[in-house]
Amino acid sequence: MDSEIALARTEVMSRASVGLRWRKLPPGLLVGGGLVVLVVLSAALAPWIAPADPLDADIQFRLHHPSWQLEDGRRFPIGADAQGRDVLSRILYGGRISLFVGVTSVLIGGLVGVGLGLVSGYLGGRWDDVIMRVGDVQLAFPFVLLAMAVIAALGPSIPNIIAVFALTGWVAYTRLVRGQVLTLRELAYVEAARALGYSPIVVMLRHVLPNVVSPILVLASFELARMIILESALSFLGIGVQAPTPSWGNMLGEGRDYMRTAWWLSVFPGSAIMLAVLGVNLLGDGLRDLVDPRSRRTSTFRITPS
């Protein structure tokens, strides 16, 4: 009997501790994580949940208003575009493109930037001077001009867009990691590792890198939101993902001429971009608050005696 009471008490305490941990999580982390999961699942399950083929055009349904059921059994939950293609299906498949471009660009730019930041901060000297001056030149070069030059030379394609984004995104990671490493390399455990004869690569990867992972993840979340917006902007201008491949940006570009007659062509792709970016930004804010509680923006009310 005593063992059953102890087991029940342990179970109650474990549930209470789990609930307490959930309450301690930043609200932005939960809301942003939920939005990100919703966007990712919608894109991943697009082949199964999309009402139609995103490239299936039927001119007789051109600019058809949102409708759940037509006489022939077709349905356009959020309307059809100027070629009679289902807008919802194109948004779901367009999310796959935007997320793929954003995540791949962040991964490539992050890997390059983190590696250069470690080398610049830990080795210093000429390595630091060269890497930082290259970063300064990169920051001084206008992104849109660079994107237009690369795409004009190589052609508008998804690999070229990813290359441009990765080329312009590494500097932020390098500056962040360099600043962290300049502090960490003077700590006792790093000096002890050097005294034991470990090579610089081993010290950087085993003793320095694990201590900068948290700020890197926070920066990567904000960079992902930026990449989604940049991809949409380039596609909107016609130098990104090309039609008929669905992308949130080129859907906005196609719908700008029909704002008065077919508002759904711009409203729903724009809402998809807004939800995705909002979710990633809230997730980044939540991660930052979780990693560094001192960064939480709280209001303090002080009562002073009269």
N, C-alpha and C positions, 0 to 999 in steps of 0.2 A: 504493500500500500504506500509506504514511504517512497519507494522507488518511482511509482506512478506519479505521485505528487511532485517529486523532484523533476521528473521528465516533463510534466506539464508546465512546471514553472520555468524550466529551461526553454521550452518552446515559446512561451509567452514573451520571455525576455529577448529571445532572438528576433521575434517578430517586431517587438518594440524597437530594438536597435536598428533593424532594417528600415523601419518607418522613420526613425530619427535621422538616419543617413540620407534618406530621400528628402526630408525637410531641409537638410543643410545644403543640398545642391542649389546652386544659383537658379532662379526662375528662368533666366534667359537660356541657360543650358538645356532645360527641359523643353521649353517652347521651341527653341531653335532646332534641337535634336529631333523633335517631332516633325517639324516642317521639312527638315532635310530627309528624314526617313520617308515621309510621304512623297517627296519629289523623286527620290531614288527608286522607290518601289514602283511608282507610276511609270518611270522610264524603263525600268528593268522588265516590267510585266506588260509593256506596250503591245507585243505581238498577241497577247491573250486577252487584253481588255480593250484594245482599240476597236471601235465599231466597224471600221473599214480599212482598206489599204490606203495609206497616206498618199500614194501616187495614182490612185484610181480616179480619173477625171471623167465627169459626165456633164457636158455643157448644158443639158436641159435643167440641171439643178444649180445653175450659175447664181451665186449670191443668194442662195436660199436661206431664209431666216431660220433661227433655231427651232427645231421641231423634233419631238420624241417619236412620232410615228406618222409615216406617209401612207397613201393608199396602196402603194406597191410593196409595202413592208420596210422600206428604207427609213432611216432616221438620221437626223443631224442634230445631236443634242445641243451643240452651240453653233450651228450654222455651217454653211458651205462657202468656199472661197470663189474667186472669179473664174476658176476652171471647174467648179462643181466638185471639188475635193472636200472631204470631211475635215473640218477645222480641228475637232477634238483629236482625231487620229494623228493629224500632223503635229499638234502640240505634244502629244505623248512621245512620238518618235523624234520630234525636235529636241526634247529633253535629253534623249540619249546622246545626240550630237553635242549639245552644250556641256553636259556633264563630262563626256569623254574628252573634249578639248580642254575643259578647265582642269580636270584631275590630272590628265597627262602632262599638261603644261606646268602645273604645280610640282609634280613629281620630278620632272626633268630639271626645271629651274631650281627646285629645292636641293636636289642632289649636287648639282654643280655649285650652287651658292654656298651650301654648308661646307663642302669640301674646300672651296677657296677661302671661306671664312676661317676654318680651322688652321689652314696653312698660314694665312695672313696674320692671325692673332698669335699663334704659337711660335712660329719661326721668326716673324718680324723682319727687320732689316730690309733688304732689297725686295724680298718676296712681298712684304707688306706694301712697300712703295709702289711696285708695279701693279699689284692687284687693285689697290685703292685708286690709282690714277686711271686705270682702265674702267673701273666702276664710275668714276667722276665723268669720264667721257661718255659712257653709256647713259648716265642720267641727263647729261646736257643735250643728248640727241633726241629730237621730238619723236614720240612713239608712232604717231600717225604717219609721219614722213618715212620712218623706217619700214613700217608695215606696207605702205604703198610701194616703196622701192623694191622690197623683197618679193611681194606678190606680183608686181609688174614684171620682174625679171624671171621668176620661177613659175608664175601662174597661180590662180586662186584654187587652193586645195587644202584639205584638212591637215595633212602633214606640214605644209608650209605655214599654215596659221599657228600650229603648235610650235614650230621652230621659232617663229617671230616672238610668240609669247614667252617661251623659255629663254630666248636671248635677252629679253628685256626684264625678266623677273628674277634673275639670279642675284642682282645687286642688293636687294632688300635682305635676303638671307645672309649674304656675305657680311654686310654691315652689322646685322644683329649678332651673328655668331662671333665675329671678330671682337666686338665689345665685351661679350661674355667671356671669351677665352683670355682676353687681356687681364681680366681679374682672376680667373681660375688658375692660370699658369703660375701665379705667385703663391698659391696655397701650399700648405705643408705636404699634403699627400701627393701632389704633383711633383714637388721637388724631391720627395722620397722616391718616387718612381724613376725619376731621372738619375738619382744617386745610385739606384740599384742596377743601372745600366740598360734600362728599357730603351728601345729605339723611339724616335719622335712619333712614328706612325702608331706604334703600340700605345704610347702615352695619350695621343690624341683620340684614338678610337676607344680605348678601354677606360681611361680615367677622365677625359675632358668631355667627350661627346655625350655620354649619358647625362651629364649635368646641364646640358643646354637643349635637351629634347623638348621640354615643356614649352619654352618660348617659341621654339621652332614650330610646334604644332599650332600654337595660337596664331602665329604669323601665317602659316599655311592656310588656315581657315579663312582669314581675311583675303589672302591672295586668291583663293578659289572664287570668292565672290567677285573680285575684281576681274578675273579671267572670264567669268560668265558674262559680265557686262561688256568687256572688250570684244568678245566674240560676237555678241549680239550687235554691238555698234558697227563692227566691220561688215557683218552680214547685212545690216540695215543699209549701209552705204554701197553695197554691191561688190565689195572686194573680199568678202569672207566666204562662207559656205554658199555655193551656187545652187540655184533652182535647177531641177525640181526637188532636190534633197531638202527635206523640211528642217528648218532651223528657226528658233524664236525670233532672231534678228531679221532674217529675210521675210518671215511672215509679217512682221511689223512693216517692213518696207513695201510689201505688196498691198497691205491694207491702208496705207496712208492716203491713197487716192480715193478711198471709199468711206471716209470717215462719216460723211453725212448719210449715205445710203446703206452702208453695211458696217455698222459700228463694231460688230463682233469680230471682224477681221483684225482689228488692232487691240481691242480691249482685252481679249482673252490671252493672246500671246504676251502682251504687256503685263498682265496679271501673273502669268507663269514666271516671267523674269523677276517680278517684284517678290513673289513668294519664295523663290529659290534664293535670291540674294538676301532677303530678310532672314530666312532661316539660317543661312551660313553665317551672316553677321551676328545674329543672336547667339549662335553656337560658339563663335569666336569670343564674344564678350563673356559668355558663361565659362569657357575654358580659361580665359584670363583671370576671372574672379576666383575660379577654383584653384588655379596654380598660385596666384598671389592674392590672398584675401585683402591685403591692404589697398588693392586697386578698386575695391567695391565702392560704388558711389552711394553712400548712405547719408541721410539727413540727420543732423544732430541738433536737438532742441535743448537749449540751455536755459534754465530758470534761475534768475538772479534775485536775491531777496531785495525787496523795496526798502 
